[in-house]
Amino acid sequence: MRASATSAEKNINLTIDHQCPQCGAPATLSETDRLVECAYCKVKSYLMADHFFRYLLPNRAPQGKELVYFPYWRFKGMLFSCLPSGIRDRFLDASQQAAAAPDFPISVGLRSQALSLKFVSPETKGWFIKSTLPFRNVMQTFLDRFNGSMRGPILHQAHIGESLSLIYAPFYADKNKIMDAVLNQPVSTELDEPIDANRYPGGPARWKIRFIPTLCPNCGWDLVGRRDTLVLHCANCASMWQAGKQGLAKVNVAHMPASDDVEILYLPFWRIRAHVSGIELNSYADLVKTANLPRVPQPGWTRIPFHFWGPAFKVRPQSFLRLTHQVTLSQPRDTLVPRIPDGAMHPVNLPVSESAETLKLNLAGFIRPRKIVEERIDQIQAKAARYLLVYLPFEVRHHDLVQPDFKIAVNRNQLALAGNL
């Protein structure tokens, strides 16, 4: 029932052919790349899109053919399902029509993984059919497809993954047939009348990729980070920044100090304060009671606020869920220092919006007894209110990264391969 990401999935990221916005030099990107440095002019840019990226499959249509581009939603991420017997996880990479049109293929299949794509831009010639099916409807189709194998009622589901995009596949008309412009083969039977692109709502491409300069808004220094990072670091003024609709916004950050006599890698976690209804969970005392932790209540625990915790980095589904539960139950708080750590830091490549999607799932994992989950999970709601980016120190050992204070371990090889998820 569980199909988690493995090393066999290390090549499923999309490959995008691109040009440097400064000098026009060619570049090949992965779909997870955000911070891009041109190999020729050395200018660094941060890629941004409105809501999601739009990609284009290459075409080999005969010269002179007018191209029609059909949209497909593509989702890649983790699906968690809460059942009476526990929480099941699954890795998803699926595409589906973004407009209702029976004459076109239902999905792009493996083409998005096998071919080099390009960003859709206003310079792209052709008719782009409008995406009329909301993603939430398509996601429900994905869920209906995969939920059939579940045993028992599904109490709650959460899908986590920042790889949501629209992929446009090229087609053209040849007499009364729709032709696939990648293979130049028909995808439809003989139609009753010639194909007219104007019968499908749409128009020319008008979407643009935004390029944000990677200069610190605070001091003007160069911001740094790995190619897939979502939070950029200024080494000059020790600040962290993430891109948004209004440009770069400062991220509040803290860390837990570590011993100097061992090699340390700081892993990023989102600490989220949430409004919870349907169950009492405002303080650390509430957590001890709700999770039935083997601890003797202390007088001051009712004054310690409860926080949800979740990884701010990609990792395989079962490890993601385990880390979410372990750190939330540990509730790191006593020694947090409100600044960036001095040591090596793992990049933030999972946004806080994705971590916020796990709040109810997190609850379902630690509520005891389990019967409460089955009886009341539909009445419980958790809504994120504010967040803090926290770096926790992990000791670098031969096979694992270990957090000794909370007895938490992360496999190093798994973490290295997680960038491909």
C-alpha positions as CSV (number, residue, x, y, z in Angstrom):
1,M,0.0,0.0,0.0
2,R,2.9,2.4,0.7
3,A,5.0,3.6,-2.3
4,S,7.6,5.9,-0.8
5,A,10.3,7.7,-2.7
6,T,13.4,5.7,-3.2
7,S,16.8,6.2,-4.9
8,A,15.1,4.9,-8.1
9,E,13.2,8.2,-8.2
10,K,16.3,10.3,-8.3
11,N,15.8,11.3,-11.9
12,I,12.2,12.4,-11.8
13,N,12.8,16.1,-11.6
14,L,11.9,18.0,-14.7
15,T,14.7,19.4,-16.8
16,I,14.3,22.9,-18.2
17,D,16.3,24.7,-20.9
18,H,16.7,28.3,-20.1
19,Q,18.5,31.5,-21.0
20,C,20.3,33.9,-18.6
21,P,18.2,37.1,-18.3
22,Q,21.4,39.2,-18.2
23,C,23.5,37.8,-21.1
24,G,21.3,35.3,-22.9
25,A,23.6,32.4,-22.3
26,P,22.0,28.9,-22.3
27,A,21.5,27.0,-19.1
28,T,19.9,23.8,-18.0
29,L,17.9,23.9,-14.8
30,S,16.1,21.4,-12.6
31,E,12.5,22.1,-11.6
32,T,13.7,22.6,-8.0
33,D,16.2,25.3,-8.9
34,R,15.4,28.7,-7.6
35,L,18.8,30.4,-7.1
36,V,20.6,30.4,-10.5
37,E,24.1,31.6,-11.3
38,C,25.0,32.1,-14.9
39,A,28.2,30.2,-15.8
40,Y,29.2,33.0,-18.2
41,C,28.4,36.4,-16.7
42,K,28.2,35.1,-13.1
43,V,25.1,37.1,-12.4
44,K,22.8,35.4,-9.8
45,S,19.0,35.5,-10.1
46,Y,16.2,34.1,-8.0
47,L,13.4,32.6,-10.1
48,M,9.8,33.5,-9.2
49,A,6.4,32.7,-10.8
50,D,2.9,33.8,-10.0
51,H,1.4,30.9,-8.0
52,F,3.2,28.2,-10.0
53,F,5.5,27.6,-12.9
54,R,4.3,26.9,-16.5
55,Y,6.4,24.6,-18.7
56,L,6.4,23.8,-22.4
57,L,7.1,20.4,-24.0
58,P,9.3,20.7,-27.1
59,N,7.7,20.1,-30.5
60,R,8.8,18.6,-33.8
61,A,5.8,19.8,-35.9
62,P,6.2,20.3,-39.6
63,Q,7.1,23.9,-40.6
64,G,4.1,26.1,-41.0
65,K,1.8,24.3,-38.6
66,E,-0.1,26.4,-36.1
67,L,0.4,24.9,-32.7
68,V,-2.2,24.5,-30.0
69,Y,-0.9,23.9,-26.5
70,F,-3.1,21.9,-24.1
71,P,-2.6,22.3,-20.3
72,Y,-2.0,19.6,-17.7
73,W,-1.8,19.9,-14.0
74,R,1.3,18.2,-12.6
75,F,1.7,17.4,-8.9
76,K,4.7,15.9,-7.2
77,G,4.8,15.4,-3.5
78,M,3.8,13.3,-0.5
79,L,0.3,12.0,0.3
80,F,-0.5,11.1,3.9
81,S,-3.7,9.2,4.8
82,C,-5.0,8.8,8.4
83,L,-6.7,5.5,8.9
84,P,-8.1,3.9,12.1
85,S,-5.0,1.6,12.0
86,G,-2.5,4.4,11.6
87,I,-1.1,6.9,9.1
88,R,-0.1,5.6,5.6
89,D,2.2,7.5,3.2
90,R,2.7,7.6,-0.5
91,F,4.8,9.5,-3.0
92,L,2.9,11.0,-5.9
93,D,4.1,12.2,-9.3
94,A,1.1,12.5,-11.6
95,S,-0.4,14.7,-14.3
96,Q,-4.0,15.2,-15.5
97,Q,-5.9,17.4,-17.9
98,A,-6.4,21.0,-16.7
99,A,-9.3,21.5,-19.1
100,A,-12.1,19.1,-20.1
101,A,-11.4,18.0,-23.6
102,P,-11.9,14.3,-24.6
103,D,-10.1,14.8,-27.9
104,F,-6.7,15.3,-26.1
105,P,-4.7,12.7,-24.0
106,I,-5.7,12.4,-20.4
107,S,-2.1,13.1,-19.1
108,V,1.4,13.7,-20.4
109,G,2.7,10.4,-19.1
110,L,6.4,10.2,-18.7
111,R,7.2,12.8,-21.3
112,S,7.7,15.6,-18.7
113,Q,10.5,13.5,-17.2
114,A,12.1,12.3,-20.4
115,L,12.2,15.6,-22.4
116,S,13.8,18.9,-21.7
117,L,11.2,21.6,-21.1
118,K,11.1,25.3,-21.4
119,F,9.4,28.1,-19.5
120,V,6.3,29.5,-21.2
121,S,6.9,33.1,-22.1
122,P,5.1,35.8,-24.1
123,E,7.5,35.0,-27.0
124,T,6.2,31.5,-27.4
125,K,4.0,31.3,-30.5
126,G,0.8,29.3,-30.5
127,W,-2.7,29.1,-29.0
128,F,-2.7,28.2,-25.3
129,I,-5.9,26.6,-24.2
130,K,-7.1,28.0,-20.9
131,S,-7.0,25.8,-17.8
132,T,-10.6,25.6,-16.7
133,L,-10.4,22.7,-14.1
134,P,-9.2,24.0,-10.7
135,F,-6.3,22.0,-9.2
136,R,-8.4,20.9,-6.2
137,N,-10.8,19.1,-8.6
138,V,-7.8,17.3,-10.3
139,M,-6.3,16.5,-7.0
140,Q,-9.5,14.8,-5.9
141,T,-9.2,12.7,-9.1
142,F,-5.7,11.7,-8.0
143,L,-7.0,10.8,-4.5
144,D,-10.0,8.8,-5.9
145,R,-7.5,6.8,-8.0
146,F,-5.1,6.0,-5.1
147,N,-7.7,5.6,-2.3
148,G,-9.3,2.6,-3.8
149,S,-6.5,0.4,-2.3
150,M,-6.9,1.7,1.2
151,R,-8.4,-0.7,3.8
152,G,-10.8,1.0,6.1
153,P,-12.3,4.5,6.2
154,I,-10.0,7.5,5.5
155,L,-10.3,9.9,8.5
156,H,-8.1,12.6,7.1
157,Q,-5.7,13.3,4.2
158,A,-2.9,15.8,3.6
159,H,-0.9,16.2,0.4
160,I,2.5,17.9,0.9
161,G,4.7,19.1,-2.0
162,E,5.8,22.3,-3.5
163,S,6.1,21.0,-7.1
164,L,2.7,22.1,-8.5
165,S,3.0,23.2,-12.1
166,L,1.2,23.5,-15.5
167,I,2.7,21.6,-18.4
168,Y,1.6,22.6,-21.9
169,A,1.8,19.9,-24.5
170,P,1.9,20.9,-28.3
171,F,-0.6,19.7,-30.9
172,Y,-1.7,20.7,-34.4
173,A,-4.4,20.0,-36.8
174,D,-4.0,17.8,-39.9
175,K,-7.2,17.7,-41.8
176,N,-9.7,16.3,-39.4
177,K,-7.3,14.9,-36.9
178,I,-5.4,16.2,-33.8
179,M,-1.7,15.5,-34.1
180,D,0.7,15.1,-31.3
181,A,3.5,17.6,-32.2
182,V,6.1,15.7,-30.2
183,L,5.8,12.5,-32.2
184,N,3.8,13.8,-35.2
185,Q,1.2,11.0,-34.7
186,P,-2.5,11.4,-34.4
187,V,-4.1,11.3,-30.9
188,S,-7.7,11.4,-32.1
189,T,-9.9,9.5,-34.5
190,E,-11.2,11.2,-37.6
191,L,-13.3,14.2,-36.4
192,D,-16.5,15.3,-38.1
193,E,-15.1,18.8,-38.9
194,P,-11.7,20.5,-39.2
195,I,-10.2,21.6,-35.9
196,D,-10.4,25.2,-35.0
197,A,-8.3,26.3,-32.1
198,N,-10.7,29.2,-31.4
199,R,-13.3,26.7,-30.3
200,Y,-11.2,26.2,-27.1
201,P,-11.0,29.2,-24.6
202,G,-7.5,30.5,-24.5
203,G,-5.1,32.8,-26.3
204,P,-1.5,33.7,-26.7
205,A,1.0,33.1,-23.9
206,R,1.3,36.1,-21.5
207,W,3.0,34.7,-18.5
208,K,6.5,35.8,-17.4
209,I,9.1,34.4,-15.1
210,R,10.2,37.0,-12.5
211,F,13.9,37.4,-11.7
212,I,14.7,38.9,-8.3
213,P,18.2,40.4,-7.7
214,T,19.9,38.5,-4.9
215,L,21.1,41.5,-2.9
216,C,20.3,41.8,0.8
217,P,17.6,44.4,1.3
218,N,19.1,45.3,4.6
219,C,22.8,45.9,3.7
220,G,23.2,45.3,0.0
221,W,25.4,42.3,0.3
222,D,25.2,39.2,-1.9
223,L,22.7,36.7,-0.7
224,V,23.8,33.0,-0.8
225,G,22.2,29.6,-0.8
226,R,22.0,26.3,-2.6
227,R,20.3,26.1,-6.0
228,D,17.1,24.7,-4.5
229,T,16.9,26.9,-1.4
230,L,13.8,28.8,-0.6
231,V,15.4,31.0,2.1
232,L,18.5,33.1,1.2
233,H,21.3,34.0,3.7
234,C,23.2,37.2,4.1
235,A,26.5,36.5,5.7
236,N,27.3,40.2,6.2
237,C,24.3,41.2,8.4
238,A,23.4,37.6,9.5
239,S,19.8,37.8,8.1
240,M,17.6,35.4,6.2
241,W,15.2,36.3,3.4
242,Q,12.6,34.6,1.3
243,A,11.0,35.7,-2.0
244,G,7.4,36.7,-2.2
245,K,5.0,38.7,-4.4
246,Q,6.4,42.0,-3.0
247,G,10.1,40.9,-3.3
248,L,12.3,39.7,-0.5
249,A,10.9,39.5,3.0
250,K,12.9,38.9,6.1
251,V,12.5,35.6,7.9
252,N,12.6,35.4,11.7
253,V,15.2,32.8,12.7
254,A,16.6,31.2,15.8
255,H,18.9,28.3,16.6
256,M,19.7,25.9,19.4
257,P,23.4,26.1,20.4
258,A,25.6,23.1,20.1
259,S,28.8,21.8,21.5
260,D,32.1,22.9,19.8
261,D,33.9,19.6,20.1
262,V,31.9,17.7,17.5
263,E,31.1,18.2,13.8
264,I,27.6,19.8,13.5
265,L,25.1,20.3,10.7
266,Y,22.2,22.5,11.5
267,L,18.9,21.2,10.1
268,P,16.0,23.8,9.6
269,F,12.6,23.3,11.1
270,W,9.4,25.4,11.0
271,R,8.0,26.1,14.5
272,I,4.3,27.0,14.1
273,R,2.0,28.5,16.6
274,A,-1.6,27.6,15.7
275,H,-5.2,28.1,16.7
276,V,-6.6,24.7,17.6
277,S,-10.3,24.0,18.0
278,G,-12.1,20.8,18.9
279,I,-9.4,19.7,21.4
280,E,-7.6,21.5,24.2
281,L,-4.0,22.1,23.0
282,N,-2.7,25.5,24.0
283,S,0.1,24.7,26.4
284,Y,2.8,22.1,27.1
285,A,0.6,20.7,29.8
286,D,-2.1,20.1,27.2
287,L,0.3,18.3,25.0
288,V,1.4,16.0,27.9
289,K,-2.2,15.1,28.5
290,T,-3.3,14.8,24.8
291,A,-0.3,12.6,23.8
292,N,-0.4,10.7,27.2
293,L,3.3,11.4,27.7
294,P,5.0,9.6,30.6
295,R,5.8,12.8,32.5
296,V,4.8,14.2,35.9
297,P,2.9,17.5,35.4
298,Q,4.7,20.6,36.7
299,P,3.1,23.8,37.9
300,G,4.6,26.0,35.2
301,W,3.7,23.9,32.2
302,T,0.3,25.6,31.7
303,R,2.2,28.8,30.9
304,I,4.4,27.2,28.3
305,P,2.8,27.7,24.8
306,F,2.5,24.6,22.6
307,H,4.0,24.8,19.1
308,F,3.8,22.4,16.1
309,W,7.1,21.6,14.5
310,G,7.9,20.3,11.0
311,P,11.0,19.9,8.8
312,A,11.8,22.8,6.5
313,F,13.7,20.4,4.3
314,K,12.8,17.6,2.0
315,V,13.0,14.0,3.2
316,R,11.2,10.8,2.3
317,P,7.6,10.6,3.5
318,Q,7.9,8.2,6.4
319,S,11.0,10.1,7.7
320,F,9.1,13.4,7.2
321,L,6.2,12.2,9.4
322,R,8.6,10.7,12.0
323,L,10.5,13.9,12.4
324,T,7.3,16.0,12.5
325,H,6.1,13.9,15.5
326,Q,9.4,13.5,17.3
327,V,10.3,17.2,17.3
328,T,6.8,18.3,18.1
329,L,6.7,16.0,21.1
330,S,10.1,17.2,22.2
331,Q,9.1,20.9,22.1
332,P,12.6,22.5,21.9
333,R,12.3,25.8,23.7
334,D,14.7,26.4,26.6
335,T,17.9,27.4,24.8
336,L,16.8,28.9,21.6
337,V,19.0,31.9,20.5
338,P,17.3,34.4,18.2
339,R,19.9,34.6,15.5
340,I,21.5,32.5,12.7
341,P,23.9,29.7,13.8
342,D,27.6,30.0,13.0
343,G,28.0,26.5,11.7
344,A,27.1,24.7,8.5
345,M,23.3,24.9,7.7
346,H,21.2,22.6,5.5
347,P,19.2,24.6,3.0
348,V,15.5,25.3,3.5
349,N,13.7,23.7,0.5
350,L,10.3,23.0,2.0
351,P,8.1,26.2,2.5
352,V,6.2,26.9,5.7
353,S,3.0,26.7,3.8
354,E,3.6,23.0,3.2
355,S,4.5,22.4,6.8
356,A,1.3,24.1,7.8
357,E,-0.7,21.5,5.8
358,T,0.6,18.8,8.3
359,L,-0.9,20.3,11.5
360,K,-4.0,18.1,11.7
361,L,-2.0,15.1,10.5
362,N,0.6,15.8,13.2
363,L,-2.2,15.8,15.8
364,A,-3.6,12.6,14.5
365,G,-0.2,11.0,14.9
366,F,0.2,11.7,18.6
367,I,-3.3,11.8,20.1
368,R,-3.9,9.0,22.6
369,P,-5.8,6.9,22.9
370,R,-6.2,6.3,19.1
371,K,-10.0,5.9,19.5
372,I,-10.2,9.7,19.9
373,V,-8.8,10.2,16.4
374,E,-11.4,7.9,14.9
375,E,-14.2,9.6,16.8
376,R,-13.3,13.3,16.7
377,I,-10.7,14.0,14.0
378,D,-13.3,15.6,11.7
379,Q,-14.2,18.1,14.5
380,I,-10.6,19.1,15.2
381,Q,-9.2,22.1,13.3
382,A,-5.7,23.6,13.4
383,K,-4.9,26.9,11.6
384,A,-1.3,28.3,11.5
385,A,-1.0,31.8,13.1
386,R,2.7,32.6,13.1
387,Y,6.0,30.8,12.5
388,L,9.7,30.8,13.3
389,L,12.5,29.2,11.4
390,V,14.6,27.2,13.9
391,Y,17.9,25.5,13.2
392,L,18.5,22.4,15.4
393,P,22.1,21.0,15.7
394,F,22.7,17.5,14.6
395,E,26.0,15.6,15.2
396,V,27.5,14.3,11.9
397,R,28.3,10.6,12.4
398,H,29.3,7.9,9.9
399,H,25.8,7.0,8.6
400,D,23.5,9.4,10.5
401,L,22.9,12.9,11.7
402,V,22.0,12.6,15.4
403,Q,20.3,15.1,17.7
404,P,21.4,13.8,21.1
405,D,19.1,15.9,23.3
406,F,16.0,14.6,21.7
407,K,17.3,11.2,20.5
408,I,16.4,11.9,16.9
409,A,18.4,10.6,13.9
410,V,18.3,11.3,10.1
411,N,20.1,9.0,7.6
412,R,22.7,11.0,5.7
413,N,22.3,9.2,2.4
414,Q,18.5,9.6,2.6
415,L,19.0,13.4,3.2
416,A,21.4,13.7,0.3
417,L,18.9,12.0,-2.1
418,A,15.9,14.0,-0.8
419,G,16.8,16.9,-3.0
420,N,15.4,14.9,-5.9
421,L,11.9,14.5,-4.3
